[in-house]
Amino acid sequence: MTSTSQQPSSPMRGKGRVWLYGLLAVLVGLVVIGLLQRAWHHAALEREAADEAITRVVLIKPQPGPATREVDLPANLAAWYEAPIYAQVSGYVKMWYKDYGAHVKRGDLLAEVSTPSIDAQYAAAKAHYEVINARYKLALITTQRWTALRSTQAVSRQEVDVQAANAAAQRAELDAAAHEVERVEALENFKRIVAPFDGIVTSRLVNVGDYVNATGGNMSARGAMAELFSVADVHKIRVFVSVPQDFASVISPKISADLSVPQYPGRSFKARFLATANAFNAATRTVTTELVLDNPDGLLWPNSYATAHIHAPGDTNILIVPTNALIFRAQGMQVAKVVHNHITLLNVQAGTNYGMTTQILSGLSAEDEIVANPTADMLDGDEVKVVTPTRGYNDHKPKEAPAVKNVTSNDLRRVGAMPPPDENNTDDADKTGGAVHDKPAVPSQQEQH
């Protein structure tokens, strides 16, 4: 009885074991899959961390120098010739004839000075000359007579020589008197103050009755001497530019400049090179450079301020790199070149620094790819990853907005924002084709959803 009752339970036990083994296999498989996924995820994190540890860099190539170099510098304008005119004789101003802005020719009379004392000296000098001239003529006749008597042995040779010496002395005194007349006559001519060259009267600091002094000019209220007139020749204008030492290399006879002045906005004047000082000012570390421009219409005035936009020939053989690409170290100036995703530091010789960019005179070729913005701790052999820089919004041109047209009631009904027209309503805008301007179309709540 007992054996027969246990036989039916054997198949059930076999099926139970199969399900149990299957369940265990599934559990083991899930555990293995979980472990594998965890290992894969951990390996992926390690790879990602290792990849993130590699420095990302953007590469650039050196650019050739510009064909022309340009710089804006302040400038001062001066007349081609400019002369302050002082009095050469002491006296009182009798009359002046040229005022501010008057165009004058060389020798034109500007003013006259009244000098009674010089007039008296001139008259005395001429009278003294006549006296000496009479004495000389008498001494000359006496010498001739004594020479004639010498042939008759009536006078001695000594007496003849004395008369000849007296005539020579009188001749010397006559020459001295003539020079004195010329001197005083020159002072007489200085009574007339004239223009030294063609130009424009730029200042007049004298009036009728003013006392002028031969040692300086017009006596001011403080006792200082000032010029009577100033005359400037402005058919050409000199332009003086103080060029900083960093830009001194651009100075050459080949440079030119476009001048702009505040009184003529939007207009430029062409100037050309004239001369340079070839020495720096010790205080400002600048070199004075002189340009010149034609001014036939007299538009530009002396002592004006201007901005000189200087054009100079450049050197396309000299490479230019961004200043941010340079590394400043104890070894000197360096750049970071990338070869097979590894850093190679190159020693370079820098030239002129233009601010955003710098010249590279040696140590770099045009085909080298260098890091655009290297870090200070970048070393030889460091592994890097080259990335493409993200384009900025300035790289894309904005799309033009579509043309705006008037919205009619037909357009609103087409989109369901307005009910169909009422046949009995003769004021509907559709019948006139007019635009709807009274109220904006508001969609229904169903349309909004």
Buried (B, 14 or more C-beta within 10 A) or exposed (E): EEEEEEEEEEEEEEEEEEEEEEEEEEEEEEEEEEEEEEEEEEEEEEEEEEEEEEBEBEBBEBEEBBEEBEBEBEBBBBBBBBBBBBBBBBBEBEEBEBEEEBEBEEEBBBBBBBBEEBBEBBEEBBEBBEEBBEBBEEBBEBBEEBBEBBEEEEBEEEEBBBBBEBBBEBBEBBEEBBEBBEEBEEBBEBBEBBBBBBBBBBBBBBEEEBEBBBEBBBBEEEEEBBBBBBBBBBBBBBBBBBBEEBBBBBBEEEBBBBBBBEEEEEEBBEBBBBEBBEEBEEEEEBBBBBBBBEBEEEEBBBEBEBBBBBBBEBBEEBBBBBEBBBBEEEEEBBBBBBEEEEBBBBEBEBBBEBEEBBBBBEBBEEEBBBBBEBEEEBEEEBEBEEEEEEEEEEEEEEEEEEEEEEBBBEBBBEEEBBEEBEEEEEEBBBEEEEEBEEEEBEEEEEEEE
